[in-house]
Amino acid sequence: MALLNPQTMSRAGLAPAYGAVAASDTIAPVVGSLLFLQVKNGNAAADTVTLVDAGKTPAGSSATNPTVVVPATTGDRMIGPLLSTMADPVTGLITVQHSVTATVTCALVQVPLG
C-alpha cells in the first residue's frame, strides 16, 4: 500500500508523472481542492478500480464501493472527484484498490478551488 502524492493542476497546465499502482493505494484528501485519479492500463486484462467507501448509510449499513473498469491494453480513465466523505474516519485516508497491477500506472491530480 502506498500513499499517493497529488500533482497540482495550474492554469499553465500539467504534464502528470505516472507511477506504478499497488493492489491497494491510499489518498489523503486536500482541503480546498478536488482530487482526480487518472489510471492508465497497459495490462492484457481490464483493471477494476474500487473506491473503498468507509461511510455508512443513514440506516448504519456499509456503503457501496463504487468501481470503474479501465479497459485492457490501452485503457485510460480519469476518476473523481475523490471527496473527503469517502475517507476512513479512523485513518483519514481514501483507499483505492486495483484488480491488476502489472503495467498499470496512475497520477493523482489536485485541482485547487478558487
MOPAC internal coordinates of N, CA, C and O (Angstrom, degrees):
PM7 1SCF
backbone

  N    0.0000 0     0.00 0     0.00 0    0    0    0
  C    1.4443 1     0.00 0     0.00 0    1    0    0
  C    1.5248 1   108.02 1     0.00 0    2    1    0
  O    1.2310 1   121.50 1   -45.09 1    3    2    1
  N    1.3303 1   114.73 1   134.91 1    3    2    1
  C    1.4651 1   119.62 1  -179.46 1    5    3    2
  C    1.5243 1   109.36 1  -129.48 1    6    5    3
  O    1.2310 1   120.90 1   -35.95 1    7    6    5
  N    1.3296 1   115.89 1   144.05 1    7    6    5
  C    1.4522 1   121.60 1   173.22 1    9    7    6
  C    1.5222 1   107.00 1   -84.75 1   10    9    7
  O    1.2310 1   120.60 1   -61.47 1   11   10    9
  N    1.3322 1   116.45 1   118.53 1   11   10    9
  C    1.4629 1   120.94 1  -178.65 1   13   11   10
  C    1.5270 1   109.65 1   -79.40 1   14   13   11
  O    1.2310 1   120.53 1   -41.59 1   15   14   13
  N    1.3197 1   116.60 1   138.41 1   15   14   13
  C    1.4623 1   122.24 1   178.93 1   17   15   14
  C    1.5199 1   109.74 1   -98.56 1   18   17   15
  O    1.2310 1   120.15 1   -52.63 1   19   18   17
  N    1.3442 1   117.31 1   127.37 1   19   18   17
  C    1.4595 1   119.15 1  -179.18 1   21   19   18
  C    1.5245 1   112.75 1   -73.45 1   22   21   19
  O    1.2310 1   121.60 1   -30.76 1   23   22   21
  N    1.3208 1   114.55 1   149.24 1   23   22   21
  C    1.4632 1   122.95 1   173.89 1   25   23   22
  C    1.5244 1   106.21 1  -111.21 1   26   25   23
  O    1.2310 1   120.42 1   -52.79 1   27   26   25
  N    1.3123 1   116.81 1   127.21 1   27   26   25
  C    1.4584 1   121.27 1  -171.50 1   29   27   26
  C    1.5233 1   112.36 1   -84.38 1   30   29   27
  O    1.2310 1   121.66 1   -53.00 1   31   30   29
  N    1.3339 1   114.43 1   127.00 1   31   30   29
  C    1.4582 1   122.53 1   174.96 1   33   31   30
  C    1.5248 1   108.26 1   -77.99 1   34   33   31
  O    1.2310 1   120.61 1   -38.49 1   35   34   33
  N    1.3280 1   116.43 1   141.51 1   35   34   33
  C    1.4621 1   120.58 1   176.34 1   37   35   34
  C    1.5245 1   108.67 1  -135.44 1   38   37   35
  O    1.2310 1   120.84 1    -7.06 1   39   38   37
  N    1.3152 1   115.99 1   172.94 1   39   38   37
  C    1.4671 1   119.81 1   178.13 1   41   39   38
  C    1.5246 1   111.36 1   -64.21 1   42   41   39
  O    1.2310 1   120.76 1   156.81 1   43   42   41
  N    1.3193 1   116.16 1   -23.19 1   43   42   41
  C    1.4695 1   120.48 1   178.01 1   45   43   42
  C    1.5282 1   111.80 1   -76.22 1   46   45   43
  O    1.2310 1   120.69 1   168.91 1   47   46   45
  N    1.3343 1   116.29 1   -11.09 1   47   46   45
  C    1.4604 1   120.44 1   179.26 1   49   47   46
  C    1.5192 1   111.59 1   100.95 1   50   49   47
  O    1.2310 1   121.16 1    -5.76 1   51   50   49
  N    1.3145 1   115.39 1   174.24 1   51   50   49
  C    1.4606 1   122.18 1  -179.23 1   53   51   50
  C    1.5193 1   108.86 1  -146.62 1   54   53   51
  O    1.2310 1   120.61 1   -52.04 1   55   54   53
  N    1.3103 1   116.45 1   127.96 1   55   54   53
  C    1.4656 1   122.56 1   170.24 1   57   55   54
  C    1.5230 1   105.10 1  -104.24 1   58   57   55
  O    1.2310 1   120.11 1   -88.99 1   59   58   57
  N    1.3455 1   117.40 1    91.01 1   59   58   57
  C    1.4561 1   119.29 1  -171.82 1   61   59   58
  C    1.5216 1   113.28 1   -64.42 1   62   61   59
  O    1.2310 1   121.59 1   -35.29 1   63   62   61
  N    1.3319 1   114.57 1   144.71 1   63   62   61
  C    1.4652 1   121.58 1   173.02 1   65   63   62
  C    1.5223 1   106.87 1   -93.61 1   66   65   63
  O    1.2310 1   120.63 1   -49.10 1   67   66   65
  N    1.3207 1   116.41 1   130.90 1   67   66   65
  C    1.4586 1   121.94 1  -177.89 1   69   67   66
  C    1.5171 1   109.80 1  -101.99 1   70   69   67
  O    1.2310 1   121.23 1   -37.18 1   71   70   69
  N    1.3421 1   115.26 1   142.82 1   71   70   69
  C    1.4570 1   120.95 1   178.01 1   73   71   70
  C    1.5140 1   110.09 1  -128.56 1   74   73   71
  O    1.2310 1   120.78 1   -18.56 1   75   74   73
  N    1.3159 1   116.11 1   161.44 1   75   74   73
  C    1.4638 1   121.50 1   179.40 1   77   75   74
  C    1.5288 1   110.16 1   -62.81 1   78   77   75
  O    1.2310 1   121.07 1   -33.37 1   79   78   77
  N    1.3313 1   115.55 1   146.63 1   79   78   77
  C    1.4628 1   120.72 1   176.16 1   81   79   78
  C    1.5215 1   109.29 1   -93.32 1   82   81   79
  O    1.2310 1   121.09 1   -19.82 1   83   82   81
  N    1.3207 1   115.52 1   160.18 1   83   82   81
  C    1.4630 1   122.62 1   170.89 1   85   83   82
  C    1.5272 1   106.80 1  -109.74 1   86   85   83
  O    1.2310 1   120.37 1   -10.94 1   87   86   85
  N    1.3090 1   116.89 1   169.06 1   87   86   85
  C    1.4624 1   119.94 1   177.58 1   89   87   86
  C    1.5247 1   110.53 1   -58.87 1   90   89   87
  O    1.2310 1   120.54 1   150.17 1   91   90   89
  N    1.3323 1   116.57 1   -29.83 1   91   90   89
  C    1.4548 1   122.33 1   178.27 1   93   91   90
  C    1.5275 1   108.47 1  -142.82 1   94   93   91
  O    1.2310 1   120.62 1   -59.09 1   95   94   93
  N    1.3271 1   116.41 1   120.91 1   95   94   93
  C    1.4619 1   122.53 1   177.60 1   97   95   94
  C    1.5219 1   108.51 1  -119.16 1   98   97   95
  O    1.2310 1   120.52 1   -18.89 1   99   98   97
  N    1.3243 1   116.61 1   161.11 1   99   98   97
  C    1.4586 1   120.73 1   178.01 1  101   99   98
  C    1.5238 1   110.46 1  -125.74 1  102  101   99
  O    1.2310 1   121.95 1   -24.10 1  103  102  101
  N    1.3296 1   113.87 1   155.90 1  103  102  101
  C    1.4634 1   121.99 1  -178.09 1  105  103  102
  C    1.5238 1   108.12 1  -135.45 1  106  105  103
  O    1.2310 1   120.53 1   -48.42 1  107  106  105
  N    1.3253 1   116.58 1   131.58 1  107  106  105
  C    1.4652 1   121.50 1   175.17 1  109  107  106
  C    1.5289 1   108.18 1   -92.71 1  110  109  107
  O    1.2310 1   119.69 1   -60.05 1  111  110  109
  N    1.3436 1   118.19 1   119.95 1  111  110  109
  C    1.4616 1   119.60 1   177.16 1  113  111  110
  C    1.5330 1   110.76 1   -57.83 1  114  113  111
  O    1.2310 1   120.61 1   -31.47 1  115  114  113
  N    1.3324 1   116.44 1   148.53 1  115  114  113
  C    1.4647 1   122.14 1  -179.55 1  117  115  114
  C    1.5287 1   108.02 1  -117.11 1  118  117  115
  O    1.2310 1   120.50 1   -61.31 1  119  118  117
  N    1.3269 1   116.65 1   118.69 1  119  118  117
  C    1.4611 1   121.65 1  -179.97 1  121  119  118
  C    1.5235 1   109.26 1   -62.86 1  122  121  119
  O    1.2310 1   120.63 1   -45.39 1  123  122  121
  N    1.3351 1   116.40 1   134.61 1  123  122  121
  C    1.4558 1   120.99 1   177.67 1  125  123  122
  C    1.5131 1   114.48 1    80.84 1  126  125  123
  O    1.2310 1   120.19 1  -166.73 1  127  126  125
  N    1.3364 1   117.24 1    13.27 1  127  126  125
  C    1.4686 1   121.35 1  -179.79 1  129  127  126
  C    1.5219 1   110.30 1  -141.84 1  130  129  127
  O    1.2310 1   121.36 1   -23.49 1  131  130  129
  N    1.3149 1   115.01 1   156.51 1  131  130  129
  C    1.4610 1   121.59 1   169.17 1  133  131  130
  C    1.5205 1   107.37 1  -101.75 1  134  133  131
  O    1.2310 1   120.55 1   -36.80 1  135  134  133
  N    1.3276 1   116.56 1   143.20 1  135  134  133
  C    1.4651 1   121.74 1   178.34 1  137  135  134
  C    1.5223 1   109.81 1  -115.77 1  138  137  135
  O    1.2310 1   121.31 1   -42.01 1  139  138  137
  N    1.3216 1   115.10 1   137.99 1  139  138  137
  C    1.4626 1   122.39 1   177.03 1  141  139  138
  C    1.5199 1   108.04 1  -130.72 1  142  141  139
  O    1.2310 1   120.60 1   -39.22 1  143  142  141
  N    1.3301 1   116.46 1   140.78 1  143  142  141
  C    1.4567 1   121.69 1   178.18 1  145  143  142
  C    1.5239 1   108.33 1  -110.56 1  146  145  143
  O    1.2310 1   120.47 1   -61.34 1  147  146  145
  N    1.3265 1   116.70 1   118.66 1  147  146  145
  C    1.4605 1   120.65 1   175.96 1  149  147  146
  C    1.5222 1   107.32 1   -99.65 1  150  149  147
  O    1.2310 1   121.15 1   -54.94 1  151  150  149
  N    1.3426 1   115.41 1   125.06 1  151  150  149
  C    1.4616 1   121.83 1  -178.03 1  153  151  150
  C    1.5203 1   108.72 1  -117.15 1  154  153  151
  O    1.2310 1   120.83 1   -50.45 1  155  154  153
  N    1.3351 1   116.02 1   129.55 1  155  154  153
  C    1.4671 1   122.84 1   176.15 1  157  155  154
  C    1.5220 1   108.05 1  -116.20 1  158  157  155
  O    1.2310 1   120.99 1   -48.86 1  159  158  157
  N    1.3294 1   115.70 1   131.14 1  159  158  157
  C    1.4598 1   121.08 1  -174.87 1  161  159  158
  C    1.5192 1   110.97 1  -117.69 1  162  161  159
  O    1.2310 1   120.55 1   -65.69 1  163  162  161
  N    1.3296 1   116.56 1   114.31 1  163  162  161
  C    1.4548 1   121.92 1   174.37 1  165  163  162
  C    1.5196 1   111.91 1  -102.07 1  166  165  163
  O    1.2310 1   120.31 1  -175.47 1  167  166  165
  N    1.3255 1   117.02 1     4.53 1  167  166  165
  C    1.4605 1   122.46 1  -177.40 1  169  167  166
  C    1.5251 1   110.75 1   -76.27 1  170  169  167
  O    1.2310 1   120.59 1   -23.84 1  171  170  169
  N    1.3307 1   116.48 1   156.16 1  171  170  169
  C    1.4642 1   121.61 1   177.56 1  173  171  170
  C    1.5254 1   111.77 1   -73.18 1  174  173  171
  O    1.2310 1   120.09 1   166.52 1  175  174  173
  N    1.3286 1   117.43 1   -13.48 1  175  174  173
  C    1.4666 1   122.10 1   177.95 1  177  175  174
  C    1.5240 1   109.50 1  -112.06 1  178  177  175
  O    1.2310 1   121.05 1   -28.27 1  179  178  177
  N    1.3229 1   115.61 1   151.73 1  179  178  177
  C    1.4612 1   120.06 1   175.38 1  181  179  178
  C    1.5280 1   109.58 1   -65.86 1  182  181  179
  O    1.2310 1   120.45 1   -31.41 1  183  182  181
  N    1.3205 1   116.74 1   148.59 1  183  182  181
  C    1.4659 1   122.46 1   176.34 1  185  183  182
  C    1.5192 1   108.06 1  -105.79 1  186  185  183
  O    1.2310 1   120.58 1   -63.35 1  187  186  185
  N    1.3249 1   116.50 1   116.65 1  187  186  185
  C    1.4563 1   120.47 1   173.96 1  189  187  186
  C    1.5229 1   107.61 1   -90.21 1  190  189  187
  O    1.2310 1   121.16 1   -65.25 1  191  190  189
  N    1.3175 1   115.39 1   114.75 1  191  190  189
  C    1.4637 1   121.87 1  -179.72 1  193  191  190
  C    1.5276 1   107.06 1   -95.05 1  194  193  191
  O    1.2310 1   120.78 1   -57.00 1  195  194  193
  N    1.3268 1   116.12 1   123.00 1  195  194  193
  C    1.4609 1   121.85 1  -179.63 1  197  195  194
  C    1.5180 1   109.21 1  -110.47 1  198  197  195
  O    1.2310 1   121.12 1   -53.88 1  199  198  197
  N    1.3280 1   115.47 1   126.12 1  199  198  197
  C    1.4600 1   121.63 1   174.82 1  201  199  198
  C    1.5224 1   106.37 1   -94.90 1  202  201  199
  O    1.2310 1   120.25 1   -68.26 1  203  202  201
  N    1.3191 1   117.12 1   111.74 1  203  202  201
  C    1.4598 1   121.31 1  -176.11 1  205  203  202
  C    1.5221 1   108.36 1   -78.63 1  206  205  203
  O    1.2310 1   120.95 1   -70.19 1  207  206  205
  N    1.3324 1   115.79 1   109.81 1  207  206  205
  C    1.4615 1   121.39 1   179.74 1  209  207  206
  C    1.5233 1   107.91 1   -90.80 1  210  209  207
  O    1.2310 1   120.68 1   -71.27 1  211  210  209
  N    1.3154 1   116.30 1   108.73 1  211  210  209
  C    1.4628 1   121.38 1  -176.75 1  213  211  210
  C    1.5242 1   112.57 1   -81.19 1  214  213  211
  O    1.2310 1   120.37 1  -178.72 1  215  214  213
  N    1.3258 1   116.91 1     1.28 1  215  214  213
  C    1.4589 1   120.77 1  -177.39 1  217  215  214
  C    1.5171 1   113.13 1   -76.23 1  218  217  215
  O    1.2310 1   121.37 1    -0.77 1  219  218  217
  N    1.2966 1   114.99 1   179.23 1  219  218  217
  C    1.4595 1   123.21 1   178.64 1  221  219  218
  C    1.5226 1   108.69 1  -127.87 1  222  221  219
  O    1.2310 1   120.99 1   -27.95 1  223  222  221
  N    1.3363 1   115.72 1   152.05 1  223  222  221
  C    1.4569 1   120.55 1   173.96 1  225  223  222
  C    1.5275 1   108.04 1   -74.47 1  226  225  223
  O    1.2310 1   119.93 1   -12.73 1  227  226  225
  N    1.3453 1   117.75 1   167.27 1  227  226  225
  C    1.4683 1   119.04 1   177.52 1  229  227  226
  C    1.5357 1   112.76 1   -56.46 1  230  229  227
  O    1.2310 1   120.20 1   153.29 1  231  230  229
  N    1.3427 1   117.22 1   -26.71 1  231  230  229
  C    1.4683 1   120.87 1   179.40 1  233  231  230
  C    1.5239 1   112.21 1   -85.43 1  234  233  231
  O    1.2310 1   119.82 1   177.21 1  235  234  233
  N    1.3503 1   117.94 1    -2.79 1  235  234  233
  C    1.4517 1   120.92 1   177.71 1  237  235  234
  C    1.5143 1   114.96 1    93.95 1  238  237  235
  O    1.2310 1   120.06 1  -176.48 1  239  238  237
  N    1.3320 1   117.48 1     3.52 1  239  238  237
  C    1.4642 1   120.75 1   178.29 1  241  239  238
  C    1.5234 1   110.08 1   -78.82 1  242  241  239
  O    1.2310 1   121.23 1   -20.91 1  243  242  241
  N    1.3300 1   115.25 1   159.09 1  243  242  241
  C    1.4671 1   119.56 1   176.41 1  245  243  242
  C    1.5196 1   109.87 1   -63.84 1  246  245  243
  O    1.2310 1   121.05 1   -37.58 1  247  246  245
  N    1.3096 1   115.60 1   142.42 1  247  246  245
  C    1.4636 1   120.85 1   178.38 1  249  247  246
  C    1.5283 1   110.07 1   -71.75 1  250  249  247
  O    1.2310 1   120.67 1   -18.77 1  251  250  249
  N    1.3170 1   116.33 1   161.23 1  251  250  249
  C    1.4594 1   121.79 1   176.48 1  253  251  250
  C    1.5186 1   109.16 1   -82.23 1  254  253  251
  O    1.2310 1   120.50 1   -45.57 1  255  254  253
  N    1.3258 1   116.65 1   134.43 1  255  254  253
  C    1.4611 1   121.37 1   178.41 1  257  255  254
  C    1.5231 1   109.40 1   -86.66 1  258  257  255
  O    1.2310 1   119.37 1   -68.11 1  259  258  257
  N    1.3361 1   118.80 1   111.89 1  259  258  257
  C    1.4593 1   119.78 1   178.14 1  261  259  258
  C    1.5289 1   111.11 1   -67.49 1  262  261  259
  O    1.2310 1   120.91 1   -32.51 1  263  262  261
  N    1.3263 1   115.87 1   147.49 1  263  262  261
  C    1.4652 1   121.33 1   177.98 1  265  263  262
  C    1.5214 1   110.00 1  -127.56 1  266  265  263
  O    1.2310 1   121.31 1   -28.57 1  267  266  265
  N    1.3243 1   115.09 1   151.43 1  267  266  265
  C    1.4620 1   122.89 1   174.93 1  269  267  266
  C    1.5173 1   106.49 1  -132.58 1  270  269  267
  O    1.2310 1   120.40 1   -51.15 1  271  270  269
  N    1.3299 1   116.83 1   128.85 1  271  270  269
  C    1.4615 1   120.77 1   178.21 1  273  271  270
  C    1.5258 1   108.75 1   -94.57 1  274  273  271
  O    1.2310 1   121.19 1   -56.41 1  275  274  273
  N    1.3327 1   115.34 1   123.59 1  275  274  273
  C    1.4621 1   121.75 1   175.94 1  277  275  274
  C    1.5250 1   105.97 1   -99.74 1  278  277  275
  O    1.2310 1   119.82 1   -66.57 1  279  278  277
  N    1.3418 1   117.95 1   113.43 1  279  278  277
  C    1.4660 1   120.75 1  -174.47 1  281  279  278
  C    1.5290 1   113.59 1   -56.53 1  282  281  279
  O    1.2310 1   121.60 1   -24.39 1  283  282  281
  N    1.3236 1   114.55 1   155.61 1  283  282  281
  C    1.4652 1   121.89 1  -179.59 1  285  283  282
  C    1.5231 1   111.55 1   -65.91 1  286  285  283
  O    1.2310 1   121.32 1   -23.19 1  287  286  285
  N    1.3095 1   115.09 1   156.81 1  287  286  285
  C    1.4631 1   127.61 1   170.02 1  289  287  286
  C    1.5271 1   114.73 1    71.89 1  290  289  287
  O    1.2310 1   119.55 1   121.17 1  291  290  289
  N    1.3167 1   118.46 1   -58.83 1  291  290  289
  C    1.4701 1   120.02 1  -178.03 1  293  291  290
  C    1.5261 1   111.84 1  -129.90 1  294  293  291
  O    1.2310 1   120.43 1  -158.59 1  295  294  293
  N    1.3302 1   116.78 1    21.41 1  295  294  293
  C    1.4602 1   120.73 1  -176.94 1  297  295  294
  C    1.5191 1   112.36 1   -64.19 1  298  297  295
  O    1.2310 1   120.95 1   -36.65 1  299  298  297
  N    1.3232 1   115.79 1   143.35 1  299  298  297
  C    1.4636 1   122.36 1  -178.09 1  301  299  298
  C    1.5278 1   107.00 1  -150.34 1  302  301  299
  O    1.2310 1   120.31 1   -63.64 1  303  302  301
  N    1.3301 1   117.00 1   116.36 1  303  302  301
  C    1.4604 1   120.76 1  -179.35 1  305  303  302
  C    1.5212 1   110.16 1  -133.66 1  306  305  303
  O    1.2310 1   121.16 1   -41.18 1  307  306  305
  N    1.3352 1   115.39 1   138.82 1  307  306  305
  C    1.4605 1   122.75 1   172.47 1  309  307  306
  C    1.5294 1   105.56 1  -101.45 1  310  309  307
  O    1.2310 1   120.38 1   -56.28 1  311  310  309
  N    1.3284 1   116.87 1   123.72 1  311  310  309
  C    1.4590 1   122.24 1  -173.65 1  313  311  310
  C    1.5256 1   108.82 1  -116.80 1  314  313  311
  O    1.2310 1   120.93 1   -50.52 1  315  314  313
  N    1.3205 1   115.82 1   129.48 1  315  314  313
  C    1.4527 1   118.76 1   176.71 1  317  315  314
  C    1.5135 1   112.21 1   149.55 1  318  317  315
  O    1.2310 1   120.57 1     5.92 1  319  318  317
  N    1.3104 1   116.52 1  -174.08 1  319  318  317
  C    1.4557 1   125.81 1     4.47 1  321  319  318
  C    1.5246 1   111.74 1   -72.11 1  322  321  319
  O    1.2310 1   121.23 1   -31.73 1  323  322  321
  N    1.3319 1   115.26 1   148.27 1  323  322  321
  C    1.4563 1   122.58 1   176.93 1  325  323  322
  C    1.5294 1   106.82 1   -92.39 1  326  325  323
  O    1.2310 1   120.88 1   -69.20 1  327  326  325
  N    1.3078 1   115.91 1   110.80 1  327  326  325
  C    1.4649 1   121.38 1  -171.72 1  329  327  326
  C    1.5258 1   112.24 1   -93.73 1  330  329  327
  O    1.2310 1   120.74 1   -28.37 1  331  330  329
  N    1.3157 1   116.18 1   151.63 1  331  330  329
  C    1.4671 1   121.12 1  -179.73 1  333  331  330
  C    1.5224 1   111.87 1   -62.62 1  334  333  331
  O    1.2310 1   119.86 1   158.23 1  335  334  333
  N    1.3358 1   117.87 1   -21.77 1  335  334  333
  C    1.4637 1   120.86 1   178.51 1  337  335  334
  C    1.5280 1   111.95 1   -65.91 1  338  337  335
  O    1.2310 1   120.02 1   163.78 1  339  338  337
  N    1.3290 1   117.57 1   -16.22 1  339  338  337
  C    1.4647 1   120.86 1   178.11 1  341  339  338
  C    1.5293 1   111.97 1   -86.03 1  342  341  339
  O    1.2310 1   119.96 1   171.68 1  343  342  341
  N    1.3153 1   117.69 1    -8.32 1  343  342  341
  C    1.4682 1   121.13 1  -176.55 1  345  343  342
  C    1.5269 1   111.04 1   -70.70 1  346  345  343
  O    1.2310 1   121.31 1   -34.87 1  347  346  345
  N    1.3122 1   115.09 1   145.13 1  347  346  345
  C    1.4579 1   121.93 1   174.91 1  349  347  346
  C    1.5282 1   107.59 1   -65.25 1  350  349  347
  O    1.2310 1   119.51 1   -51.49 1  351  350  349
  N    1.3344 1   118.54 1   128.51 1  351  350  349
  C    1.4628 1   119.61 1  -177.38 1  353  351  350
  C    1.5315 1   113.48 1   -64.91 1  354  353  351
  O    1.2310 1   119.68 1   158.01 1  355  354  353
  N    1.3167 1   118.21 1   -21.99 1  355  354  353
  C    1.4678 1   121.31 1   179.95 1  357  355  354
  C    1.5272 1   110.99 1   -82.61 1  358  357  355
  O    1.2310 1   120.29 1   132.60 1  359  358  357
  N    1.3415 1   117.04 1   -47.40 1  359  358  357
  C    1.4716 1   120.87 1  -175.77 1  361  359  358
  C    1.5201 1   112.95 1   -91.66 1  362  361  359
  O    1.2310 1   120.41 1   155.50 1  363  362  361
  N    1.3408 1   116.83 1   -24.50 1  363  362  361
  C    1.4599 1   120.92 1  -175.34 1  365  363  362
  C    1.5160 1   112.96 1    77.45 1  366  365  363
  O    1.2310 1   120.02 1  -169.55 1  367  366  365
  N    1.3360 1   117.57 1    10.45 1  367  366  365
  C    1.4634 1   122.06 1  -175.75 1  369  367  366
  C    1.5282 1   111.80 1  -113.73 1  370  369  367
  O    1.2310 1   121.18 1   -30.64 1  371  370  369
  N    1.3260 1   115.34 1   149.36 1  371  370  369
  C    1.4638 1   122.85 1   171.89 1  373  371  370
  C    1.5270 1   106.70 1   -91.86 1  374  373  371
  O    1.2310 1   120.19 1   -45.87 1  375  374  373
  N    1.3368 1   117.24 1   134.13 1  375  374  373
  C    1.4602 1   121.37 1   178.93 1  377  375  374
  C    1.5220 1   110.00 1  -105.62 1  378  377  375
  O    1.2310 1   121.27 1   -47.42 1  379  378  377
  N    1.3381 1   115.18 1   132.58 1  379  378  377
  C    1.4683 1   123.02 1   178.15 1  381  379  378
  C    1.5218 1   107.25 1  -120.71 1  382  381  379
  O    1.2310 1   120.36 1   -52.35 1  383  382  381
  N    1.3429 1   116.91 1   127.65 1  383  382  381
  C    1.4625 1   121.37 1  -179.87 1  385  383  382
  C    1.5225 1   110.11 1  -114.96 1  386  385  383
  O    1.2310 1   120.86 1   -33.85 1  387  386  385
  N    1.3409 1   115.95 1   146.15 1  387  386  385
  C    1.4639 1   122.68 1   179.30 1  389  387  386
  C    1.5226 1   109.58 1  -119.75 1  390  389  387
  O    1.2310 1   120.47 1   -42.14 1  391  390  389
  N    1.3387 1   116.71 1   137.86 1  391  390  389
  C    1.4671 1   120.30 1   178.91 1  393  391  390
  C    1.5203 1   111.69 1   -78.32 1  394  393  391
  O    1.2310 1   119.75 1   154.34 1  395  394  393
  N    1.3250 1   118.08 1   -25.66 1  395  394  393
  C    1.4701 1   123.06 1   173.68 1  397  395  394
  C    1.5312 1   107.31 1  -134.46 1  398  397  395
  O    1.2310 1   120.87 1   -27.94 1  399  398  397
  N    1.3338 1   115.95 1   152.06 1  399  398  397
  C    1.4662 1   118.72 1  -178.36 1  401  399  398
  C    1.5273 1   113.42 1  -126.58 1  402  401  399
  O    1.2310 1   120.00 1   153.35 1  403  402  401
  N    1.3337 1   117.60 1   -26.65 1  403  402  401
  C    1.4676 1   119.59 1  -178.45 1  405  403  402
  C    1.5221 1   109.70 1   -63.78 1  406  405  403
  O    1.2310 1   120.06 1   -50.87 1  407  406  405
  N    1.2976 1   117.49 1   129.13 1  407  406  405
  C    1.4697 1   127.26 1  -179.50 1  409  407  406
  C    1.5341 1   113.63 1    58.73 1  410  409  407
  O    1.2310 1   120.71 1  -153.51 1  411  410  409
  N    1.3318 1   116.25 1    26.49 1  411  410  409
  C    1.4654 1   121.49 1   173.74 1  413  411  410
  C    1.5268 1   107.20 1  -109.88 1  414  413  411
  O    1.2310 1   120.58 1   -49.62 1  415  414  413
  N    1.3310 1   116.50 1   130.38 1  415  414  413
  C    1.4583 1   121.61 1   179.83 1  417  415  414
  C    1.5251 1   109.98 1  -127.72 1  418  417  415
  O    1.2310 1   121.17 1   -17.11 1  419  418  417
  N    1.3292 1   115.37 1   162.89 1  419  418  417
  C    1.4581 1   118.98 1   178.58 1  421  419  418
  C    1.5193 1   110.74 1  -148.51 1  422  421  419
  O    1.2310 1   121.75 1   -18.18 1  423  422  421
  N    1.3175 1   114.26 1   161.82 1  423  422  421
  C    1.4622 1   122.80 1   172.83 1  425  423  422
  C    1.5221 1   106.93 1  -137.36 1  426  425  423
  O    1.2310 1   120.48 1   -47.75 1  427  426  425
  N    1.3209 1   116.69 1   132.25 1  427  426  425
  C    1.4560 1   122.11 1   176.27 1  429  427  426
  C    1.5245 1   107.63 1   -97.41 1  430  429  427
  O    1.2310 1   120.88 1   -60.85 1  431  430  429
  N    1.3334 1   115.93 1   119.15 1  431  430  429
  C    1.4657 1   121.84 1  -175.21 1  433  431  430
  C    1.5264 1   109.50 1  -109.29 1  434  433  431
  O    1.2310 1   120.97 1   -51.82 1  435  434  433
  N    1.3237 1   115.75 1   128.18 1  435  434  433
  C    1.4586 1   123.38 1   178.62 1  437  435  434
  C    1.5218 1   108.67 1  -104.37 1  438  437  435
  O    1.2310 1   120.75 1   -54.14 1  439  438  437
  N    1.3354 1   116.16 1   125.86 1  439  438  437
  C    1.4601 1   121.43 1   177.65 1  441  439  438
  C    1.5297 1   107.54 1  -113.33 1  442  441  439
  O    1.2310 1   119.89 1   -74.37 1  443  442  441
  N    1.3366 1   117.82 1   105.63 1  443  442  441
  C    1.4681 1   120.38 1   179.84 1  445  443  442
  C    1.5298 1   110.55 1   -64.57 1  446  445  443
  O    1.2310 1   120.93 1   -38.52 1  447  446  445
  N    1.3278 1   115.82 1   141.48 1  447  446  445
  C    1.4605 1   120.77 1   177.09 1  449  447  446
  C    1.5205 1   108.72 1   -91.12 1  450  449  447
  O    1.2310 1   121.24 1   -42.28 1  451  450  449
  N    1.3201 1   115.24 1   137.72 1  451  450  449
  C    1.4629 1   119.11 1   176.44 1  453  451  450
  C    1.4869 1   115.86 1    88.36 1  454  453  451
  O    1.2310 1   120.10 1   180.00 1  455  454  453

